[in-house]
Amino acid sequence: MANSVQSKKRARQNEKRNDINTARRSRIRTFIRKVEEAIASGDKDAAAAALKAAQPELMRGVTKGVFHKNTASRKLSRLAARVKALA
C-alpha cells in the first residue's frame, strides 16, 4: 500500500493513465475489427474506407505509447495486403 504523499499521487496517476490507455486500446481494436468485418463481407470499398479510418487511429496509439511502432506498422501492412487482395 502507498504510504508517502508522492507514492499515493503516483498510484492515482497510474490508475488514471491505465483507464485512458485501456479505452484507447479498445477503440483501436474496434477500428481494426471494422476493417476485418468489411474484408470478410467482401466489400472492397467499405474495407478501404475502414482501413483509411483505422490508419491514423493506430498511429495515434503509437504516439501515445499504447502500441509499439513496429506492431502498428505490421498490423496496418497486413490489413492493407488483405484489402488489396479483394480486387
Secondary structure, 3 states (H helix, E strand, C coil): CCCCHHHHHHHHHHHHHHHHHHHHHHHHHHHHHHHHHHHHHCCHHHHHHHHHHHHHHHHHHHHCCCCCHHHHHHHHHHHHHHHHCCC
